[in-house]
Amino acid sequence: MKVRNPEISVISDVHLATYASKAKELVRYLKSVRPKKLVLNGDFIDSWRFSRNYFPKSHLKVLRQLIKMMEQGTKVIYITGNHDEIFRRFNNTKMGNFSIVNQLELEMNGQKIWIIHGDIFDLIIHQAKWLAKLGAAAYGLISLLNRFVNLLFKSLKAKEIIIYKSLKDRIYKDKTVLTKFETSIGEMAALKDYDVVICGHTHIPVDKNITVKGHTVRYINCGDWVEHFTAAEYSDDNWNLYYFSNEPEDETFPDELFIPDSKQVYQSILEEFAITQLSCR
């Protein structure tokens, strides 16, 4: 796969630590780009559903790839969302090429860009958080069911499906119609005199114009890495919504990460202890 060099890449709603997260696809995308800035636009790690019992190797590989990208000079900017709101207390924290913020303002090619996760414009989050968490739990159950369905489909050599994506596509057939969420963001962006606003949260990739009181704002929702595998990318003085192609496994990049299992870890500790003991004699 050819490596591309967008100036900025914005990804949202990865939801690591959940069964819904498509970490393998994300790792392949991250290996296919060399951006100057990589923006993780909220809900990257899902603290609502986080469990010590589920953080598989594929999810660890995402973190390892991010570290590798930072080592190579990419600035990784973590914008907090509602599912990783625990990190909001660390707003404006910076460590080398890694930083945590609640929002990001940029000026590119004479345009003012505002990048936020978007949950602050979701009334359910603020007025009935318990309902939002109930929805997240239901989403998790559907994800688990989806996993078993796809295992069956795989055994039958049938194409895999994403149940919640199919349901959502039926509900949001016409993406040209503004939702309350989009209208609220558009109005605030116009009020703050932004030219482009980039968000996530809804898991619905969209690129359209919103006109409020004579001020037109370009609204880009960078989608997610649960259903759509999309990113907002800036290159050649323009933003575009990029859809990652899920290519065959034999075209993937070589895996450079070795993660030992529990027996290998235990053995290495014993060997290290033995060496330490000898060196103390």
N, C-alpha and C positions, 0 to 999 in steps of 0.2 A: 504494500500500500504506500502511495506517495505521501510524504510528510508535507503538510501545508503550514504556512506561516502567517496566520492572521495576527493583527496587532493586538486585538483583545478578543477573548472568548468568555462568554457568560453562560454558565450552566446553573440549573435550579432543580430543586426537589429530587435529590438523589436518594434520600431516605435510607442511608446505610443502617445496618442492624435490623432490617426488616426483610421478610421473604419477598416483598414486592420489588426491592431494589435490583436493577439489572447491572450489577457491578462489572461483570465480564465485558459487556458492551462498552461501558464507560471507560474501562482501562484501555480498550482498543482505540477508542476515540482520543483519549489523552495522549496515547503514543503516536497518534497520527497528526498532532498539531504541535507547533512550537510558538505559542503566543508570548508577547512581552508581558501581558497581564492576563491572568486567569481569575475570573470572578466566580466564586461559589455563592450563588444568590439565594441562600436560605434553604432550610430543611435538608442540609447535607447529611448530617447525622441525626437520626430520629430519636430524640431523647424521650418522646412520649411512649415509644414502643421498645425502647432499648432494654435488652436483656443480656446478662452475662452468658446465657446459654446459647446465644445466637450472634456470632460475629465471625462468619466463615473466612477462609483464606482469600476468596475472591474479593471480599470487602477490605481485607488487610492490604491486598495488592493495589487497591485504589489509593490508600494512604501512602504506600511506598512509591507509587508513581508520582504523586504530588511532591514528595520529598525530592525525588530525582529531578523533577522539573525545576524546583526551587534551587537545587544545586547547580543547574545549568543556566540560572539567571532569570527564570520566570518569576514575576511577582504574583503571589497567590493572595487574593483578597477575599476573606470570608465575611459575607454579609449575613447577619443572623435572621432567622425566620421564626415562626411560631413553634415548630417542632424542635428547634434547637435554641429556644429562647433562654435556656440556661446560660448561654454564652454572652447574652446581652450585658451582663455585668462587667464583661471584659472589653467593652466598647473602646475603640481607639488604642487597643493593645497592638504593639508591633515587635516582632522578633525576626530580624534579618529580612528575608524576602516574604515573610508571612505577616499578615495583619488581620485584625478583626474589627469590623465597623457595623453600624446599624443601617447605614445608607452610604452611597457613593455618588459624588458629583464630579463630572468630567467636562472638559471643553475640547471638542474634536472638530477640526475643520470649520471653526466659527460657530459651532452648535453647542448648546448646553445640554448635557445628558444627565439624567437622574436615574440611578439604578437602586431599586429597593426590592425587598421580597414581595411586599404587597399585603401582608396579613392585616396591617393596621386599617385597611379599607374594607375588611371583611367583618360585617356586623355580628355574625354568629360567634366569631372568636371573642368579641368583647362583651356581648350581651348574654351568651349562653355557651360558655367555654365547655361545659360538661357535654353539651350536644356535639360540639366539634370533636371532643375526645371519643365520644361514643361512635361517631362516624369513622374516626381513625381506626377504632377497634374493629368495626365491621369491615372496613377496607382490608385490615390484616387477615380476617377470616376468609374473605374472598380471595386474597392473594394465596393463602394456604390451599384453598380448594382449587384455585387455578393451577397450582403446582402439580397436584395429583392428576388433574384433567390432562395436563400437557404430558405427564409421564405416560398416561394411557395412549394419548395421541402419538407419542414418539414410538411406542411399541407397535402401533399400527401403521407407522411411517406416514402419518398424516401431519399436516402443517399445524404448528402450535398457535394458540390463540391467547389474547389477553381479554378476559371477561369484562373487567371494568372499563377498558378502553372501548369495547363494543357498545356497552351500555351508555357511556358518556357521549359517544359519537351520535347516537340516536337522539339524545336530549339536545345537544348543541349542533344541530344540522347546519344552521345558518350563522356563520361566524361574523358576518357583516353587521348583524344587529348588535348594538351596544348593550352590554349587561350593566346592572347597577354598579358592580365592582369596577368595570372599565370606565364608566361615566365618572365615578368618584375620583379615580386616579387621574383621568384626563382633566377634570376641573381643577384639581390641586396642582397638576403640572403646569396648566395654563396660568393659574394664579401666581406661581413661582417663576413664570416666564421660561420654562424649559422647552426645548425643541423636540427632544426624544425622551421617553420614559421607558425603562426596561424593567420588567418584573417577572415573577413566577407565581407560586402559590396555587393557581387554579389547575395546573397540569394541562392547560390547553394552549398549544403554541399558536400565536396569532401575530400578524404584522399588518396594522391598519392605521389610518389617520382618524383622530378625534378632534372635532372643531368645537370650541367653546368660546362664545362671545367674540367671534372673529379671530381667535388665536387657534391655529392648527398645531396639534401635538402628534407626533408619530408614536404610536403605542406598540411596543413589542413585548409579547410574553414569550420567554425563552423555553416554555414547556417543561419537560421533566425527563428523568432517566428511570421511569417506572413503566411508562406506556409509550412515549413518543420518540425518545432518543434524539432530542433537539438541543441546539445551542444558538445563542445570538452572537454573531461574529462581526468584528469590525476590520475591514481591510479595503485598500484602495479608496480611502476616504468615504466609505459607506458601510452602513449596517445591513446585515442580511440574516435571515432565519435559516440555519443550516440543519438539514435532516441527515442524520448519520445512517449510512447504509449497513445493514447487518449482513456482512459478507460471510462466505463459508469459512469454517474453522481452519482449513489448510492455508488460508491467506492471512492468518493473524500474525502478529509480531511474536518473536521468540520471548518466552517467559524468562525474565532475568531474576526473578525472586524465588528463593528457596525458603520455605517455612517448615521447620521440623515439626514432627508430631511429638506427643507427650513422651514416648519412649526414647526418642532421639534426644530430646531436651534433657531428660533424666540421665542418660548415658553421658552426655557432654558435661553435666555437672559433676558426675562421679570422676570422670577423667580429669577435669580441672582440679577437683579436690585432691586427687592422687598426686598430681604435679605439684600442687601447693605444699602438700605434706613432704614430698621429697626435697623441695627447695628449702624447707625449714630445718632440715637435718644438718 
